[in-house]
Amino acid sequence: MIALIDHYQKELLKVNGFAESTVETYTISIKAFCSFAKNELKTNPVNISGPQLLKWILYLKNTGIGHSRIENHHYALKSFFAFVKKTGIINTNPAEALPLLITRRRQVTNPISTQDAFKLLDSFDQSSWHGLRNYTMVSVFWALGLRTSELTGLKVRSFETGHGKRIGLLLVRGKNKKQRALFIADRLFDQLLRYLAHSKTPREKLSPLFPADTKTTAISNDRVQRIVKNQAKKAGIATSVTPRVLRHSFATEMYHQDVPLSDIQVMMGHDSIADTSIYIHVSDKLKQLALDSILISRRFSWQ
C-alpha cells in the first residue's frame, strides 16, 4: 500500500501538476483513510465500497473538523481512486458516488462598503513601522483582491518599478503556483515605495515583502487575519472584516465600475468566470462590459 501511495503522490506532482502543499494534504488524507479502513473497517483500502467510504466521511464529521477540511478528504478520495482505477487495480471508482452524498455548503461573505473600506484604511497609525506595514497590507488587499496566502508569500522582488511614471508590477504566485502580474499605479505605487524606504523594511530581493518581527520570516496568515479583524473593530466597523471580505469587496467594486468579468477573473487568479462570479455581489442590472478608470467616492482607487 505504501508503494501505491508513493506512486499516487508522484502522479499528482509530475502529471497533474498539483502544488506540493496540495499533494502533501491529499497524501496525509489518504494515509489516514487507509489506517481507518484497516483498523476500523477491517478492509483492504483498495477494495473499499461506496457505503464504506461514507462511513469514513461520517467519522470525519464526528471528529468536529470543519466542512472545508472534510471536502479536502473528499477530493483526495476521488483523485486517489481515479488513480487506482487508472492503474488497472480496480474496475470502478467507489468514490464517484460521494458527490451525491456530500452537500457543499458555501459560507456567504458580504463585501463592505467603500466608505467602510476607507474608514478602515484611515484608522491605521502609520507613524510606526508596524502601523505602516499593516496599512500597506490592507491597501494591497483592498486594491488588488489578493488571497491571504498570496500576500504573505510576496517577496521584495515581487514588486517591480520602472514600468512607467508611478507604475509598477506586482508578481503574485497564486494557487498551484500559477503566477500573475498586477499593475500597481498612482497612490498604491507611492505607498509601496514609502513602505520599502523604511529602515525596518527588508532590502534583500528574496526577503519577505511583509515580514513578521524579523526581516527573514514572513508574517503568518493567522496574524494577518487577526490584524484585519482587530483593526476593523478599532475603526468602529460593525460588520466582520477579513482579508476574504476585502477580496469580495475588490471584485464587487471592480464589477460596479464596469470592469469585464474576464478581466476581474485574471486579476483574481481564477481558472474560470464561474469562480469569479461567486465573489460578485451586485444585481443583474449592473452587468456591463466596459473597462474604464475607477473613481471611488471622489477618491481614486489604488489602480
BELNOR-V765892 format. One record per residue. RES is the residue in one small letter. SS is DSSP state (A for helix, B for strand, O for the rest). PSI is psi in degrees with one decimal (none if undefined). D_LAST is the distance of its C-alpha to the last C-alpha in Angstrom with 2 decimals. Layout:
res->(RES & RES)
ss->(SS & SS)
psi->(PSI & PSI)
d_last->(D_LAST & D_LAST)
//
This chain:
res->(m & i & a & l & i & d & h & y & q & k & e & l & l & k & v & n & g & f & a & e & s & t & v & e & t & y & t & i & s & i & k & a & f & c & s & f & a & k & n & e & l & k & t & n & p & v & n & i & s & g & p & q & l & l & k & w & i & l & y & l & k & n & t & g & i & g & h & s & r & i & e & n & h & h & y & a & l & k & s & f & f & a & f & v & k & k & t & g & i & i & n & t & n & p & a & e & a & l & p & l & l & i & t & r & r & r & q & v & t & n & p & i & s & t & q & d & a & f & k & l & l & d & s & f & d & q & s & s & w & h & g & l & r & n & y & t & m & v & s & v & f & w & a & l & g & l & r & t & s & e & l & t & g & l & k & v & r & s & f & e & t & g & h & g & k & r & i & g & l & l & l & v & r & g & k & n & k & k & q & r & a & l & f & i & a & d & r & l & f & d & q & l & l & r & y & l & a & h & s & k & t & p & r & e & k & l & s & p & l & f & p & a & d & t & k & t & t & a & i & s & n & d & r & v & q & r & i & v & k & n & q & a & k & k & a & g & i & a & t & s & v & t & p & r & v & l & r & h & s & f & a & t & e & m & y & h & q & d & v & p & l & s & d & i & q & v & m & m & g & h & d & s & i & a & d & t & s & i & y & i & h & v & s & d & k & l & k & q & l & a & l & d & s & i & l & i & s & r & r & f & s & w & q)
ss->(O & A & A & A & A & A & A & A & A & A & A & A & A & A & A & O & O & O & O & A & A & A & A & A & A & A & A & A & A & A & A & A & A & A & A & A & A & A & A & O & O & O & O & O & A & A & A & O & O & A & A & A & A & A & A & A & A & A & A & A & A & A & O & O & O & O & A & A & A & A & A & A & A & A & A & A & A & A & A & A & A & A & A & A & A & A & A & O & O & O & O & O & O & A & A & A & A & A & A & A & A & O & O & O & O & O & O & O & O & O & O & O & O & A & A & A & A & A & A & A & A & A & O & O & O & O & O & O & A & A & A & A & A & A & A & A & A & A & A & A & A & A & A & A & O & O & O & A & A & A & A & A & O & O & B & A & A & A & B & B & O & O & O & O & O & O & B & B & B & B & B & B & B & O & A & A & A & O & B & B & B & B & B & B & B & A & A & A & A & A & A & A & A & A & A & A & O & O & O & O & O & O & O & O & O & O & O & B & O & O & B & O & O & O & O & O & O & B & O & O & A & A & A & A & A & A & A & A & A & A & A & A & A & A & O & O & O & O & O & O & O & O & A & A & A & A & A & A & A & A & A & A & A & A & A & A & O & O & O & O & A & A & A & A & A & A & A & A & O & O & O & O & A & A & A & A & A & O & O & O & O & O & O & A & A & A & O & O & O & O & O & O & O & O & B & B & O & O & B & B & O & O & O)
psi->(-35.0 & -42.1 & -37.5 & -41.4 & -38.5 & -41.5 & -41.0 & -43.2 & -43.7 & -35.6 & -43.5 & -39.2 & -49.1 & -42.2 & -50.3 & -19.5 & 28.7 & 153.9 & 150.9 & -37.6 & -39.0 & -43.4 & -41.9 & -43.2 & -46.4 & -40.9 & -43.6 & -40.7 & -45.9 & -38.4 & -40.3 & -40.4 & -43.9 & -40.0 & -41.6 & -43.4 & -42.6 & -44.9 & -36.1 & -41.4 & -10.3 & 43.4 & 145.5 & 122.2 & -33.7 & -30.4 & 21.1 & 154.3 & 165.7 & -49.0 & -34.2 & -34.2 & -37.4 & -35.9 & -36.2 & -44.1 & -41.9 & -35.9 & -43.7 & -42.3 & -39.4 & -17.5 & -15.1 & 9.9 & 160.4 & 161.3 & -37.0 & -36.2 & -35.7 & -39.3 & -36.6 & -42.4 & -39.3 & -47.8 & -36.7 & -43.1 & -44.6 & -46.4 & -36.8 & -48.4 & -24.5 & -38.8 & -44.9 & -40.0 & -38.9 & -33.5 & -14.2 & 3.9 & -37.0 & 158.7 & -27.6 & 154.3 & 108.1 & -16.0 & -7.7 & -26.0 & -14.7 & -36.1 & -25.7 & -17.0 & -18.1 & 124.9 & 123.4 & 122.8 & 117.2 & 123.0 & 131.1 & 125.9 & 116.3 & 135.0 & 160.3 & 163.7 & 161.0 & -37.8 & -44.1 & -33.1 & -45.3 & -30.1 & -41.2 & -48.0 & -41.7 & -14.4 & -10.8 & 139.2 & 105.3 & 11.6 & -23.6 & 160.8 & -40.6 & -42.9 & -39.4 & -44.1 & -47.8 & -40.3 & -43.4 & -40.4 & -47.6 & -33.9 & -41.9 & -41.6 & -49.9 & -37.4 & -27.3 & -10.6 & 33.8 & 153.5 & 157.4 & -45.5 & -30.8 & -40.0 & -45.9 & -18.3 & -2.6 & 141.6 & 166.4 & -38.3 & -10.3 & -25.1 & 116.7 & 129.5 & -175.8 & 22.6 & 15.8 & 176.4 & 117.0 & 38.3 & 132.6 & -177.1 & 142.8 & 117.2 & 114.8 & 132.2 & 115.1 & -152.3 & 144.7 & 33.0 & 20.0 & 128.0 & 140.7 & 154.5 & 127.9 & 134.6 & 137.1 & 122.5 & 160.7 & -122.4 & -38.0 & -37.6 & -47.9 & -39.9 & -42.6 & -38.5 & -41.5 & -41.8 & -43.2 & -23.3 & -13.2 & 142.5 & -25.0 & -7.4 & 135.7 & 150.6 & -29.6 & 138.4 & -35.3 & -0.3 & 153.7 & 138.4 & -36.9 & 88.3 & 168.3 & -137.2 & -15.0 & 153.8 & -13.2 & -11.8 & 128.4 & 147.8 & 143.3 & 157.5 & -43.1 & -40.2 & -38.5 & -43.4 & -45.5 & -40.5 & -46.9 & -46.9 & -48.4 & -38.0 & -36.1 & -41.2 & -41.7 & -33.0 & -6.6 & 23.2 & 123.5 & -39.6 & 156.9 & 133.9 & 126.6 & 168.3 & -35.6 & -38.3 & -42.0 & -32.7 & -42.6 & -40.4 & -40.4 & -50.0 & -42.6 & -42.1 & -41.2 & -40.9 & -39.8 & -32.2 & 20.5 & 20.6 & 129.1 & 145.9 & -36.9 & -35.5 & -40.1 & -38.9 & -46.7 & -44.9 & -34.3 & -7.4 & 30.9 & 150.8 & -24.1 & 158.6 & -28.3 & -39.4 & -41.4 & -37.0 & -25.5 & -29.7 & -8.2 & 127.1 & 75.8 & 168.7 & 161.5 & -24.4 & -20.8 & 6.2 & 95.2 & 159.2 & 79.8 & 120.0 & 123.3 & 172.9 & 152.4 & 122.2 & 124.8 & 111.0 & 47.8 & 10.7 & 125.6 & 141.3 & 177.1 & -21.8 & none)
d_last->(52.24 & 50.52 & 50.60 & 49.13 & 46.19 & 45.61 & 45.64 & 43.18 & 40.85 & 41.01 & 40.42 & 37.12 & 35.95 & 37.20 & 37.49 & 34.86 & 32.32 & 31.51 & 29.81 & 32.47 & 31.50 & 31.95 & 35.24 & 36.46 & 35.75 & 37.56 & 40.44 & 41.03 & 41.05 & 43.61 & 45.80 & 45.88 & 46.78 & 49.57 & 51.00 & 51.05 & 52.71 & 55.40 & 56.12 & 55.67 & 56.19 & 58.68 & 57.17 & 56.05 & 52.23 & 52.38 & 54.86 & 52.95 & 52.94 & 50.30 & 51.98 & 52.15 & 48.43 & 47.94 & 50.06 & 47.64 & 44.67 & 46.71 & 47.64 & 44.00 & 43.32 & 46.30 & 44.94 & 42.19 & 39.19 & 35.97 & 35.43 & 32.61 & 35.03 & 37.73 & 35.49 & 34.98 & 38.79 & 39.01 & 36.74 & 38.65 & 41.93 & 40.85 & 39.68 & 42.73 & 45.32 & 43.67 & 44.15 & 47.74 & 48.52 & 47.18 & 49.64 & 52.49 & 53.58 & 53.04 & 53.15 & 50.79 & 47.66 & 48.65 & 45.03 & 44.27 & 45.64 & 43.32 & 40.47 & 43.11 & 43.96 & 40.58 & 38.33 & 34.67 & 33.49 & 29.78 & 28.72 & 26.74 & 23.46 & 22.15 & 18.61 & 18.43 & 17.58 & 14.55 & 17.21 & 18.36 & 15.01 & 14.75 & 18.48 & 18.14 & 15.71 & 17.99 & 21.01 & 20.54 & 22.92 & 21.22 & 24.53 & 25.52 & 24.03 & 24.00 & 22.12 & 19.54 & 19.24 & 19.06 & 16.42 & 14.20 & 15.07 & 14.28 & 10.88 & 10.21 & 12.04 & 10.27 & 6.62 & 7.98 & 11.37 & 13.58 & 17.33 & 19.26 & 21.18 & 18.19 & 16.92 & 20.50 & 21.09 & 18.57 & 20.44 & 19.87 & 19.91 & 17.10 & 14.65 & 15.23 & 14.76 & 16.21 & 14.10 & 13.77 & 13.41 & 10.87 & 9.52 & 10.64 & 11.19 & 11.93 & 15.08 & 15.77 & 19.30 & 19.70 & 22.90 & 25.84 & 24.24 & 21.88 & 19.17 & 15.76 & 13.17 & 9.42 & 7.25 & 6.24 & 5.53 & 7.06 & 8.09 & 7.37 & 8.97 & 11.67 & 12.23 & 12.94 & 15.20 & 16.90 & 17.55 & 18.90 & 21.07 & 22.91 & 26.44 & 26.32 & 23.28 & 24.60 & 24.72 & 26.20 & 24.03 & 25.44 & 25.14 & 22.90 & 19.57 & 20.33 & 24.12 & 26.64 & 29.19 & 30.06 & 27.89 & 29.23 & 28.50 & 25.17 & 24.68 & 26.05 & 24.42 & 26.90 & 26.14 & 22.40 & 23.45 & 25.84 & 23.49 & 21.04 & 24.07 & 25.97 & 23.22 & 22.59 & 26.34 & 26.45 & 23.85 & 26.21 & 24.16 & 26.90 & 25.37 & 24.93 & 21.49 & 20.91 & 18.17 & 19.14 & 18.72 & 15.13 & 14.65 & 16.38 & 14.38 & 11.05 & 12.98 & 14.62 & 11.75 & 10.26 & 13.90 & 14.49 & 11.98 & 14.07 & 12.09 & 15.17 & 16.54 & 17.01 & 13.33 & 12.74 & 15.87 & 14.70 & 11.51 & 13.92 & 16.68 & 19.22 & 22.34 & 22.68 & 21.20 & 23.92 & 22.34 & 18.96 & 20.89 & 22.23 & 18.91 & 18.52 & 20.29 & 20.75 & 23.76 & 24.76 & 24.50 & 20.70 & 20.80 & 19.42 & 17.98 & 15.75 & 12.25 & 11.01 & 8.48 & 7.41 & 9.56 & 10.79 & 14.31 & 14.11 & 11.39 & 7.90 & 5.48 & 3.83 & 0.00)
//
